[in-house]
Amino acid sequence: MGTSFILITNHLLAMKKLLISAVLLCFVFLSQGQNTATSAPPATQSLRDKVLDDIQKSFTSKTKSFDSTVTQLDQRMSALDKSITESKDAKDKADKLVKRVQAVEEKQKAIEQNELNIFQANYQSAIVNLVSMEREIKPLILFNSTKAFFNSLNATGNPLNYDGYTKWYNSYAAFVKEKKAESPALTVTSNLLTFASGFSKGVPVTGPITSALFSSMTTYIDNIGKKEKALKAQSEEMLTLTMKISQFNYDNNRIENEWEAITAELQDLQKKYDKSLKENLAIIKITPADFDNNFSKENDAEKRYQYLTKLRDLAAGFVTNEKQNNPKEWRQAAYIQMNDVQSLKQRFGQVTFRISQNLLKYKELFDKYRNDPQLGSRIKDLEIKMRDLQESFDKTFDPLEYINSANRMFKV
């Protein structure tokens, strides 16, 4: 009988740990290489920013040249318009009209080149942002920080971890086993606990079984002899502890329910990220093996910078070839990929924001139980570990900046 409750609790704790760990491990979808844990995310971000800065400088230079060209052509056309108006010679007018048409054609050519420059810069930015997602999140650093916190959280929600509880529970279990034939309520409790111990998914102590558990514990206390004052006092204390932990787990489960939705979102993002990476590597004619060997598993920052530069050049070349080979719809292929990458970054920023908000809910939970004489000491220990986890998360992620940077990814 005592084993039944132990199994119930252990099943529940194992499920919780697996669920929350699954949420945080889903960050690994951005870290396919085995060297992720040893990479330095700030350096990775600096590398990405360095290449993006290169793209910006090149684009700015081209834009200045475009602005200068258009200004000169506009001035030339204004001068020609004035000269044509003032000219009395038909041949002179005709010559100047030809020059004006040439200026218009040059301006249109410059405008088209500028549009190409914009699409090249935007698709280059999309490629660099996409491949950089692979390493910039620090998934294993965050996960390592969670172990201490969630292990302590699970321990707090397990009454068997409290002094004297196991021994007392065994006495209670022996009573239920002995008296179950005399009481329908005790028979139901015994059957439920036996059922729970064999139920592969476990039964939460905040579920329907709790009522039968509390009722049978109360019956046990009522049957303690008047002379056994110490046992009765201890039993009342243990019942109170059981009820508090049940409420604690109920409150905690309300937080943990959000992890399930977050897990589903991250898993969907993983699929979309893998698909987008595969498609874009194919577009610029890079094999997954080449990318893996020269970027994912490469620890030399300079080599990775050179490889990123190669990818951005290939991205620009793709846009140029599309315009030459498909002049009517050359924008379409790059535009679709750009939107997909931007959506990935925005969604990941949103899901990290949800995680950040869910972590904050633990503070409300701890505030509720911090001063409790039975749970308080464990809660204070949890608060220390929670601060470590929160600091690790905050150093790793800036959800709002991630979303904002996604919104600012492309040139208009």
N, C-alpha and C positions, 0 to 999 in steps of 0.2 A: 504493500500500500504506500509506504514511504517513497519507494522507488518511483511510483506513478507521478507524484507531484514533482519530484526531481526531474523526471523526463519531460513533464509538461513545461517546466520552467526552462530547461536547457533547450528544448525544441524552439521555444519562443525567442530566447536570446540568440540562438543561432540564426533564426530567420531574420531578426532585426539586423544583426551584424552583416549578414550577406546582402541584404537590401541596400543598406547605407554604403557598404563597401562597393557595391555594384555601381551606385551613383557616381562615386568619386573615381572609380577605376574607368568609368566611361570616358574620362578625360584622356585616356590613353589612345583614343581613336585619332588624336592628333599627334601621336608619337609612335610610329610604326617601328622605328629602329631600336635596337637593343641598347644603344648608347644614350638614350634619352635621359636617363637618370643622371648621367655624368656631364651632360651638356650644361652650359651656363645660359639660362634664358635671357638675362639682361644683354649678354653678348649677342645672342640670337636676334633679339629685338633691335639692337644697334646695327647688326648686319643688315637686317631687313630695311631699317630706316636709312642706312647708308645707300643702298641700291635705289630705294624710292627717292632719295635726295638726288641721286644721279639722274633719275628719270625727270624729276622736276627741273633741274638745272638745264638739261637738254631741251625740255619743252619750253622753258622760259626764254632760252636763247632763240629758239625757232619762232616763238611768238613775237619777240622784239623785232626780229628780221621781217616777219609778216607785217607787223604794224608799220614799220618803216617803209616797206615796199608799197603798201596800200596808200599811205600818206603821200608818197612821191607820185604814185599813179593818179591819185585824186587831184593833186596839184597840176600835174601835166594835163589832165583832162579839162580842168577849169581854164587853164591857159589856152588850150586848143579851142575850147568853146568860145572864149572871148575873141581869139584871133579869127575864128571862122565868121563870127558875127560882124567883125569890123572889116574883114577882107572884101574887096570889090572884084578881085580876080577869080574867075570860075575855076581855073586850073589849080590855083593856090588853095581854094576852098576844098576842092576834091582831094588834094594831097593831104590836107590837114584832117579831113574826115577819115581818110584811110588810117592815119596815125592815131586818131581817136579810137577807131574800132580796134586797132592793135592794143591800145592801152586798156580798153575794156576787156579784151581777151586775156591780157596779162593779169589783170585784176582777178578775173574769174578763175584763172589757173592758180593764182596765189591763194584764193579762198578755198579752192578744192584741196590744195596742198595742206593748208592749215587744218581743214577738217580731217585729213589723213593723219596729220601730226597728233591731233586730239585723240583719235581712235587708237593710234599706236601707243600713246602714253597711257591711256586708260586700260588697254588690254595688257600692257606691260605691268601696270600696277596690280591688275587682277591676278596675273600669274605669280608675281612676287608675293603678294599677300596670301594667295592660296597655298603655295609650297611652304611658306614660313609658318603657317598654322601648325605644321607638323611638330615643331619643336618649341614654340614660344609659350606653352601653357604650364610647364613644370608639373606634370601630373603626378609623378612619383614622389616629389617633394611634399606635395599636399597630402597624398595618401599616407605617407609615413607619419605625418603629423596627426592623422586621424586615429591611428591605432590606440594610442594612450587614452584619448578622449572617449571613443566609443566602447572600448573595453571597460572603462570606469563607469560609463553610462549604463551598460548592460549589467554590471555588477551591482549598481545601485538599485536596479529594478528586480533583483533576484533575492528574495527573503532568505534563502539558504546561505547567503554570504554574511548574514548578521549574527553576532555572537549569541550562542545558545539556541538558535532557531532550529537547527537540524535535530538536535537531541529532543527538544520539545515536540517537534513535528512527529518524530517517531513514536512518542508516547500517544499523541493524538491519533496517529494512524493505527496503532495497536487497538485503541479504544473503538474506532470505527469498524475494524475487522471483527472484533469480539462482539459488538452489539448490533451489527447490521441486520441480523436475523430478527431482532426485537423491534426495529423501527424502519418503516418504509422510507423515511427521509435518509437514514443512514445507508440503507440498501441502494437508493438512487445515487448517493454520493460515491459509494464504493464502485458502483457500475460505471459512473461517469469518469472517475479517475482511472479506472482500468481501461476504459475505452480510449481515454486521452493518451495514455501511455503508449498505445499501439497505433495511434493516428499519426501518420507520417509527417503531416504538416504542423502538428502540435496544436494545442488549444490555448489561446491567450487567457491569462488570469483575469482579464477585464471582460471576458465573455460570459455567456450564460452559466458556465460552470461555477462562477464566483459565488452566486447566490447559494448554491448547494454547499459549497465549501464553507462559507461564513456560517450558514445555519448549523452545519454539523460541528463546527468548532465551538459555537455557542452551546450546543448540547453537551459537548465534552466538558466545557467549563462548568456547566450547571450540575454535572454529575461528579465533580470533584468534592471529596468529603470536606466537612467544615474544619477538620483538624489540619488539612493540607493547605494552610493559608499561603505558604510560599509558592506552591505549585499553582494555586488559583491566581495569585497576583501575577506570576510569570505568564500564565496562560492568557490573562486579560491583556497583558502587555504585548504578547505575541500576536493575538488577534488584532489588536490595534495596529501593530506594525504591518500585518498582512493587508489590512484595509487601506492603510496609507500607501503602501507599495502598489496596491491595485489601482488606487487613484492616480499615483505617480505615473504608472504605466499607461493608464488611460490618457492622461494629459500628454505624455510623451508620444503616444501613438498618433495623436492629432497632428503633431509635427511631422512624424515619420511618414504619414500618409502622402505628404507632398513629395517625398523622395521617389515614390513609385511613378508619379507623373513626370518628375524630372528625369528619371531613368529612361522612360519611354521616349522622351524628347531627345535625350542624348544619343540613344540608340538610332533614332531616325536621322539625327545629324551625322552620325558616323557613316551611315549608308550613303547619304547625300555627299558627304565629303569624299568618300572613296570614289564615288561615281564621277564627281567633278574633277578630282585629281586625275583619274584615268582618262577622261575625255580630253582634258587640256594637255596632258602629256602627249597624247596621240595627235592632237592638233599641231603641236610644234615638233612632232616627230622625235620624241624622246621615249625610249623604252623604260618600263618600270625598273628593270635591272640597272640601267644606266643611272637613273635618278637615285635609286637606293644606294648604289655604290659611291656615287660622286657627291651626294648631298645628305641623305638620311644618315648614313653611317660614317660620313666624313667629319672628323673633329678639327681639322686644320681650318681656322677661320678664313684665311686668305684664299684657300682653295674653294671653300664654299662661296665666298664672295665672287670669285671668278666664275663659278658655275651659275650663280644667280644672274650675273651679268650676261652670260651666254644665253640663259633662258629668256631674259628680257629682249635680247637681240633677236632671238628666234620668234618671239611674240610679235615684235615690230615687223619682222620679215613676213610673217603670216598675214598680217593686215595688208601689207603692200601687195602681196601676191593675190589676195582675195580681190582687191580693187582692180588689178590688172586682168584677172581671169573671170571675174564675175561683176562687171561694172555696175549692173543694175541693183544687185542685192549684196554688195560686198560688206556692208556694215552688219548684216544679220548674224553671222556666225560668232563674231567677237562680242556683239551686243548681248546675245543670249548668255554666253559664258560670264561676261562681266556682271550681269544681273544675278546669276547663280552664286558667284563668289561673294558678292555684296550681301546677298540674302543669308549665306552661311555665316558670315561675320556678324551680321545683325542678330541672327537667331542665337548664335553662341553667346553673344553679349547679353541677350535677354535671359538665357537659361542660367548664366552665371549670376545674373542679378537675382533670379529666383532662389538660387542656392544661398546667396548672401543674405537675402531676407529670411530664408528658412533657418539659417544658423542663428540669426538674431532672436528667433523665437525661443531658443534655449535659455536666453537670459530671463525671459518672462517666466519660464518654467522654474528656473533656479530661484528666482525672487520669491516664488510661492512657498518653497520648501526649505529655504536657507536656514531659518530659525527653528525648524522642527527639532526637538530633542533626539529623535531617533534617526532621522535622515540628514540632519544638518551638516554633520562633519563630512559626510560623503559628498554632499552638494558643494561644499566649499572647495573640496578637492577637484570636483568637476569644473568649477568655475576657473580654476587655475589652468587646467588642461584646455578648457574652451578658449581662454585668451590666447594660448599658444596656437590653437587651430585657427582662430580668427585672424591672428597676425600673419600666419602662413598664407591664408587665403587672400588677405588684403595685399600682401606683397606679390602674390602670384597674379591676381586678377584685379582689373579695374573695369567692372562691367559697363558703366556709363561711358567711360572713355573708349572702350571697345566698340560700343554702339555708335558713338559720335564719329570715331575714326572711320567706321564703315560707311557712315553717311557722307563723309568727306572724301571718299576714296577717289572719285573720278572728277576729271575736268569737265566743265559744262561745254 
